[in-house]
Amino acid sequence: MSFHFIKPGINLNFIGNRKIGYTVFGILLALSLISCIWGHGLKLGIDFAGGVNAQVRFAHNIGDETLKKGLDVPELPGLNVQLFGEEGRDYLLRFNSDEPSTTLRTKIEQALAKAFPDNPASMERLEVVGPKVGKDLTEKGLSAIFYAILTIAVYISGRFEQKWMAAAIMAACLWGATYLVGLTGVSTGILVCVAMVITLGVCFFLKLNFALAAVVSLIVTVWVAIGVLSFMQIDLDLNVLAAVLTIIGYALNDTIITFDRLRENLHLHTDKPIGTLINMSINQTLARTVLTSGTTMMSALALLILGGGVIYSFALTMSVGVLVGTFATMFISCPLLLALGDTEFYVKVSKKEEYEKPGEHGMV
């Protein structure tokens, strides 16, 4: 007797419920945008903004406000205090300074001893990043995300659309345009955003629908994850960058598995409309998707709960990204293929409205 995590032959109507998926993701994107622009905003960590990060541990619990008032001194300009852990004894002190680490360590220890003589504190960690290094890391991080997504667009276009030449020309033009515009001094953030919009536009113009659907899904996943960090006021550091790049690769893998099955079904069932084949492909890979995402989520949650404050931002970004990326494949990338219409690789569709209502054609 065999055990099946997902019942064989399951036929959930993902395509019929795609409007619900669009609505939910639309709300998540709007909330993320509000949080990043008008809410708490994006907090750049020391890796990108530069400055000093000091982790201190007190002998006894101490409140945030008490710590801020006690350390409101000229020696620690622009001080920001953040609880590190759940015991109320560990804190991260962040402030601006260009002094060497040995001098900074002495200043911090003296300020702590003077402000809290009855509650001694030990220095657990001290990080110093100059403003130039922080700027370089920011530019390289944004560029890494953009070029990762661009490479993905080229790969998917070649693999699923059989348009390697068109994809290569697109990549070369975008790389050249990005490089030339970068010489004008435009900020990397604006440059990457413009390049990303151009990438989507070129994919749409060249009918690279598989690539366009996958890239939109990845952008949605990353943006929602960043929005959660903004809402929770988590600093964006190198740990977050590593998690974002990992999410891009993970979400892409899940999407490609489904696209591969769709490609097979397009050849095997030439008499069925594209909506049926997309829905069939999602259901056929559903067991693998749930098991893979579930085990990855367990690992990410273990890091989030037990990993400590050092990798908290990485674990949180991974947890959100894996969850959102899994549903984005089902309700963003796959339904977008139907919305974008036919390409040379598609089977012609005559009646898309057949998939508007849940429960039709044997679907549940």
Buried (B, 14 or more C-beta within 10 A) or exposed (E): EEEEEBEEEEBBBBBBBBEEBBEEBEEBBEBBBBBBEEBBEBBBBBBBBBBBBBBBBBEEEBEEEBBBEBBEEEBBEEBBBBBBBEEEBBBBBBBBBEEEEEEBBEBBBEBBEEBBEEBEBEBEEBBBBEEEBBBEBBBEBBBBBBBBBBEBBBBBBBBBBEBEEBBEBBBEEBBEBBEEBBEEEEEBEEBBEBBBEBBBEBBEEBBBBBBBBBBBBBBBBBBBBBBBBBBEEBBBBBBBBBBBBBBBEBBBEBBBBBBBBBBEBBEEEEEBBBBBBBBBBBBBBBBBBEEBBEEBBEBBBEBBEEBEBEBBBBBBBBBBBBBBBBBBBBBBBBBBBBEBEEBEBBBEBEEBEBBBEBEEEEBE
